[in-house]
Amino acid sequence: MKTFELIAPCHFGLEAVLKKEILDLGYEISLVEDGRVTFIGDDEAICRANVFLRTAERVLLKAGSFKAKTFEELFQGTRNIPWEDFIPEDGKFWVTKASSIKSKLFSPSDIQSIMKKAMVERLKNRYGVTWFPENGASYPLRVFLYKDMVTVGIDTSGESLHKRGYRTLASKAPITETLAAALILLTPWNRDRILVDPFCGSGTFPIEAAMMAAKMAPGMNRSFLAEEWRNVIKRKCWYEAMDEAGDLVEEDVQVDIQGYDVDGDIVKAARSNAQSAGVDHMIHFQRRPVSAMSHPKKYGFIISNPPYGERIEEKENLPALYREIGERFAALDSWSMYLITSYEDAQKYIGRKADKNRKIYNGMLKTYFYQFMGPRPPRHS
């Protein structure tokens, strides 16, 4: 059984959540760095990681790593990687993305062209050809340079894993599916507890929660680039991963998940997205302002992505809005509230200091995940 090192990039600040997911799938972690987790697995692991990981952005097959301070070292280091183990003679290969932090080499376009040349050079010798048709399966590379160490990964996912396939309609400030899933996993919410998102937008938090409750794998309704890699991954591994995902689903699970938004069209879009995800029967969506948020039951959860006021004209409304959030939350008996926002004065207007506050980068935007924890429900004897 051939094993590989696999790299799973994630949102900065959420590495621990992804690490737990990978351990739960049964794989050994070899390295945790800012924004990515590396683990050991075989071809089956590539399939299962793509199908089951909720918080990874993609799954990369690590081809190699080496030190390079000059373009000559970059060329030689790239040429020394056994590309013929991964890329067949008709394979299409290119460096799709190169990022550089604290390294001598920092021009992405130069890094990309030099590495491509080095790969061509090696594969020419190995396959005894002077030209490659590149009309077969795709093998796009993602390259990270950090302190002059070059790490080279081949992308097995294709489209980013946050694209589950259900979100055809998005609100104006959508939260990605992977980030929403990671934030839910950071809370003690489980399917026995109520979950309300009063700013549900395109429905991402309620949909991700419903998928978790029904044990639906996030990748079960999409395809992956490496499905075409017959030279690396046996076709049956993909079928087995999908069968495993299908067997786990519990569609008849009883949950109380609700999503509200003040915009009726957005609520319609959220319903449509939930239908695409196969969880519309599990979520109650409604047009409702945050001022009308209430619930008779105790020990519920608010998990939400309220407006940040990124536009100047919206900024003026934020104090009143966050005050309203605070008032409605205070009126809910024994509830917990988890909010992701970049609004610096959120706690001030909510009127309560968060029990925990975690800094998370949403793209390039610095946001805070404020955690207001309610009491635990009593245990049933």
N, C-alpha and C positions, 0 to 999 in steps of 0.2 A: 504493500500500500504506500503510494508516494504521498508525502506530505509537503505542504507549502507553508510559507509565512503569508498571512493574509492581513491586509491593512484596512481598517474601517474608519474613515473620517467621520467626525460628528461636530456639533456646535461646540464652540469653546465654552468650557465650564460644565459640560455635561458628560465628560469622559467616564465618570463613575457609574452613571446610569447605563451607558453602553457596555462597560466592562461587566456589569452584573448580568445584562442580557446575554452576552457571549458565554459567560460561565454557566448560565442556566441552560444554554443550548448544548453544553457539555464539552466546550473547547478550552484549551489551555492558553492563557494570556502570556505573551512574551514581552510586551512593552506597552506602557501607557505614557503618551506625550500630550502636549497641548493640542486639542482638536483631533486626536486620533488614537485608536487602540489597535495594537498588532497582536494577532493570535495565530495558533498553529492548527492546521486542518488539511484534510485531503480534498479530492474533487467533490465528494458528497458535502463537505463543509461549505464549499463555495456556493452550492445550490441552496442549502438550508439557510445560510447567512443571508442570502439575497431574499429568500421567501419570508423568513421569520423575524429578522431584526427590525424593530420599530424605530430605533433612534439613530441608526447609521445613515450617512448620506449616500454611501456606495460601498462596494466591496472591491478592493484592489488585490490582485495577485502580485506579491512582491517578487520582482525579477532579480533585484540585487541592490547593493549599496556600496559606496566607495567615497573616498575623499578627493576633492578636486578644487584647486585654487586657480588653475589656469585652464584655458580652453583645450590645450593639448592633453592635460590630465582628464578632462571631461570626455574627450574623444577616446582615449585609451581605456578609461574605466568602463565606458559604455560598450566598447568593442569586446571587452573581456567577459561580458555577460553572455551566457549560453542561449542566445535568442532562438536557436534552432529547436530548443526544448519546448518553446512556447508558440512560435510563429511558423506555420507551414509555408511552403514555397509560393503559394498563391495568396497568402495572407496580406491584408491591407494594414499597414502600420504607420503611425505618426505620433508625435508628441502633442497631445491635445492641450495640455496645460503644464506650465512650469512656474513654480513660485519660489522666491528666494528671500531668506531672512538672515541677516548678519553674515552674509557670504561675499566673497570676492567677486564671484560671478553673479550678475543680477539681471542681465538683459534676457527676457523670456524668448524673444525671437532668435537670438544667437544660440541660446541653450537648445532650443527646439531644432534648429537646422543642423547644428554640429552633432547632436545625438542621432538624428535621422541618418546622417552621412555614415556615422560609425556603425549603425545597425546594418545598413546596406552593405558596407564593407565586409562585415563579419558573415552575413548571410550569403553574399556572393561566393565567398570561399567555401562555405559549408555545402551550398547547393550546387556549386560549379556552374553558376549562370552569371550573365553580365547584366541582366535586366529582369525586373519583377513585374508581372502583370497586375498584381494587387487587386484582383477581382474576386477574391474569396472572402472569408469571414474577416471582421474588423478586430484589430488589437490596438486600441488607443492607449497611449501611455500618459500617466500623470507623474510628474517629477517634483520632488520637494528638495530644496537646498536649505540646510540649516547649519550655520557655523561651518560652512565648506563641506559638510557631509551631504552626499547626493543619495537620495532614496528613490528608487524607480519602481513604480507599480503599474500593472496592466489592468485597465478597468474592465471588470466582469459584468457590471450592472447596466451600462448604457445610460439611459435617462436616470437622473438622480432618484434615489429610493424614496424621496418624499413624494414623488409622483406615483401615488398608489393606483391612479386610474379613475378615482371617483370624483375628483374635484374639477368639474367642467366649468363651473361658475365661481368666481372669487369676488369677495368684497374688496373695498379699496385699500385696506391695510391687513391683508391676510397673514396669518401665522402659518408657517409650513407644517405639514403633517408630522414630520420627524420631530420638530421642536415641540409641537403640541403633545405628542406621545411622551416625550422625555419629561415634560413638566408634569403631566398626570402621574407618571411613574415616580416622580419626586414627592408626591403627596401620599398619605396613607389611604386614599380613596380605594374602595373595592366595590364590586357590583351589588353588594347588599346595601350600599349607602346611596342617598339621593345626590344627584349632581345637577347643578344649575349653572348655565353660562348666560348672564344677562346681556352680554354683548357678543352674540354668537357669530355674527358676520356670516361667512359661507358655511358655518357649521362644523369647523374642524375639531374643536374640543369635544363636542358631544359625539361626533362620528367616531373619532379615535377611541373615546371611552367605550362606546357601544361595541366597537370591534374587539376591544380588550375583554369586555364582559362576555361576548359570544365566542371568545378564543379564536377569532378570525385572524389568520396570518396577514400582515399588511401587503405582502407581495403575491397573494394567491390569484389576483385578477390582472396580472400584467406579465409582460415578457422581459427577458434579460439578454443582453448582448452575448454573453458567454454560452447561450444555448446553441450557438453556431460553432462553438469550439470543439468539434468532434475529436480533434487531436489531443485535447487536454482533459475533457470531461465526458464521461460516458453518458449517452442520451438518457439511459434509465435513471441516472442520479436525479435529473430534473423531474422525471415522472414520479419518482419515489418521494421527493420533497413535496410536490404538489399533492400527492395522495395523502401524505402525512398531514398536511395542512387541512385538507378536506375532512379527514377523519376526526380532527380535533374540534370542529365547529359545533357550537351548541346554540342553535337558532332560537330555541324556545325558552331561553333564559329570561326571567322576569326582572326588569330593572326600572328605575325611575330616573330618567335622564331628560333634562329640559333645556331648550335653547330659546332665548328671546332676543329680539332686535326691534328697534324703533322703526326700521324701514321695512315695509311690507314686501317689497320686491326682493330684498336680501333674504327675508325669511323663506320666500318661495324658492330662491336659489339654494338655500341650505337644505330644504326638503328634497329638492331634485338631486343634490349631491349625496344625501343620505340614502336615497333610492338606488343610486348608482353603486353605492357601497354595500347595498343589501341589508341596511340596518334601519330603514325608515320606520319599521314597525316598533322599534325600540326607543324612539326619541319623540318627545312632544315639542314641536316648534310652534312658536306663537309670536305675533306682533305685539310687543309690550315694552313700554319704557322702563328704565331701571327704577323709577319712582314707584312703580306698581309691583315691585318684586316682594313677594311674601310666600310663606309656605307653612302649613299647619304642623308639619312633622319636625322632630328634633334631629340633631346630629347630621345635618346635611353638609354638602360642600358647594362652595362657589369656586369655580375655576374659570378664569376669564382673561381676555386681552382687551382691556378698555381703551378708549381713544387716548393717544399720546399727545395730540395737539402738535403734530409736526408742521402743520401750516399755521402761520401767524394768527389768522383770524379765528382759528379754533382754540388757540391758547387761552384766550380770554374766558372761554366757557369752562375751562378745566376745574378751577376751584369749586364752582357750584356743582359740577358733575361728581367730583370725588367726595364732596361733602354728602351728596345724596347717596353715593355708594356706602359711605360710612354709616349713615343713618339707617339705611335698609338692612345692612349687615347687623347693626346693633339690635335691631328689632327681631332678628332671627335667633331663637333660643338654641344655644349649644352648637351653633354651626361653626365651620372653619371656612376661611377664605384665602384663595391663592390668586394673586394678580401678577401678570407680567406687563410692565410699562416702563417707558423711558422718562416719565414725568417725575422730576426730582422732588416735587412737593406732595407726592401722593399721600404719604403718612400724615403729613400736617393736616390736610383737609379731610382725610378719612377720620381723623381724630383719635388715632390709636397707633402706637408704635408696633411694627410687625415683630412677631416672635423670632422670625428668621428672615434674612434678606440675602439673596444670592445674586451676584452679578453674572449676567449671561449676555453674550454677544448674539444679537439677532441680525445676521449679515454683518454689516459694519456698524450697526447701531448698538450702543451700549444700553442695555435694559436691566431692570431689577425684577427679580421674582420675589415679591413680598408674600410672606407666609404668616397668616393670622390663624393660630391653631385653637380650635375649640376643644372641649373635654371629650374624652373617649366615651362611647356609649357603654352602659353597664353590660357585663357579660351575662348571657342567659345560662342559667345553671341547668 
